[in-house]
């Protein structure tokens, strides 16, 4: 830099300081260097102020245009400032890269570790990172039901900060759409009552949006509809200010049944049942009314929420279309897209590719090629949901030439577990990247049904967005532990390496019999659903746990983590992980202890049955104790957050009922099919919901032995359904704040259960 240029910059910076000190308000100031200097009241500065308030003035943010259409960031040190330079959608990612790589910090979904050094480290020279991916995707429709239905703005603000810092620029953002549908269907002549009958309950809304259910858990209070629309406006404004392009809803053809009465000449038909729930009603895309509704919905939604031209529309996500005729499917997709484009010529159709896996028998190459091929080129983006285990791109010729995004599900129905096969994720991602990275693979993402219990997965996947190259997983996990706790603790690092070999080496977790309808191991002949099927399943002396990871090695991991307590016990992330680990360890005893009950009953030994039953009930009590030490595992918190949306006592009771139902019987009737699908291993659930069911089973079994009458499985099942149903309508209170110290509780559990691991 010559003297003249240096002088110009010096004068400019002096003037800038003077202008700002005099109250000059402008979010962006153009500098002599062909970039835009972000002022102290810009969105990125505000974000920095929220997460590192004591250090945010040490950073300077400079916005530049994307390079060759790709986001990038640069990091360098100038004088006493750390400069983060990049495109709008990557400035926050650049900040997090610096905090992570230079300060050993971590921003996680539940807890942040931001213990920064007094003197911020200075990079040597300029560091430049460019992502090869246009899109970094986050969320599943189900996330809005299993994890986020009760979030307020404060919780959403933290989540959006997290997303921006991890480089997410394409989030699914679909709440508040009931307000749009109200306007649409009123304009089409439906009454308030007819529209109300169509809407489902708050936590069930995702399945209403996807067209699986009508009316289940409804009707929605008007207060909910209005407040959610206002919340959506705040969410979208913040997302967009940080460079994100939110994905809104598109019209799929799913309509109220009442529309068939209003328009009897329209082709409105009922699709197949879903999960035992009567089929919903769909308007044929070939009907002229489809175009009218699709156009009207996008128009009304844009008026209310604006648009970034991305619309998700999944017409038949888990049910078959009415015909497999390729010409029909071609016309279907062509018409759906035309309905979007008529209101927004720049529309891009976002499609969950799940149906290519879930309904693969229907979606043969001819059907898939016809469906996707009819959408104009580069006007669709397909989401490959299950990239870590069942990638669909390999079965569909990479989605027949349409742009697509590689995702991991990782967590189904917000299971409270530790899971996600990092090795499989890396290998499957690399296969996709090497094969399709130069073709139509346009993004990477995480599409979990629930979030909050496996932050390591999001950390790993979103890091791939900026560095697709393979990493040494043992080294990576050790660095993860260091950043997570802000310390190079030997025990913690060893623990995480063992976690990598056990729980983070499994893809899809085994359904737990402990939190499903109680059954005996050998006597379980039910065909109710997949959660109770145990094919070729037997507890043996060689394999007493019969779990989907090595419980012995996992115990070593938990024990090592506990050994780190003297140094790490005050770190929030550590306390969360210790709670989670000992909860997972206890859960691993499920099959072993249930088998003891089964063996005692089979041998007609009443005394051993009582002993085995008490041991199983104690396991539930210990699970209640360990989960009670951390706010993230508390039923009471979930219920109180639900009730907070109520404006009246009646509304509060309604929201509580809905919140209880989705995590227990799911369908709000006694004979439902999805019971315990979203069962939660939470404090309050063990004592209030699961324990009474197992106590009931013990009573039935003991009565059977004493009276010498065979166990009546049907009578037991009816009795369980009765108490389950009653629980969803109850209003007893559960703790909302942690009770007990996790180190003390984990130490007690370790002492009491360690003898099981002596080989």
Secondary structure, 3 states (H helix, E strand, C coil): CCHHHHHHHHHHHHHHHHHHHCCCCCCEEECCCCCEEECCCCHHHHHHHHHCCCCHHHEEEEECCCECCECEEEEEEECCEEEEEECHHHHHHHHHHHHHHHHCCEECCCCEECCCCCCCCCCCCCEEEECCCCEEEECCCCHHHHCCCCCCHHHHHHHHHHHHHCCCCEEECCCCHHHHHHHHHHHCCCCHHHHHHHCCCHHHHHHHHCCCCCCCCCCCCHHHHHHHHHHHHHHHHHHHHCCCCCEEECCCCEECCHHHHHCCCCCEEECCCECCECCCEEECCCCHHHHHHHHHHHHHHHHHHCCCCEEECCCCCCCCCCCCCHHHHHHHHHHHHHHHHHHCCCCEEEEECHHHHHCCCCCCHHHHHHHHHCCCCCCEEEEECCCCCCCCHHHCHHHHCCEEEEEECCCCCCCCCCCCCHHHHHHHHHHHHHHHCCCCEEEEEECCCCCCCCHHHHHHHHHHCCCCCCCCHHHHHHHHHHHHHCCCCHHHHHHHHHHHHCHHHCCCCCCCHHHCCCCCCCCCCCCCCHHHCCCCCCCCCCCCCCCCCCHHHHHHHHHHHHHCHHHHCCCHHHHHHHHHHHHHHHHCCHHHHHHHHHHHHHCCCHHHHHHHHHHHHHHHHHHHHHHCCCHHHEHHHHHHHHHCCCCCHHHHHHHHHHHHHHCCCCCCCCCCCCCCCCCCCCECHHHHHHHHHHHHHHHHHHHHHHHCCCCCHHHHHHHHHHHHHHHHCCCCCCCCCCCCCHHHHHHHHHHHHHHHHCC
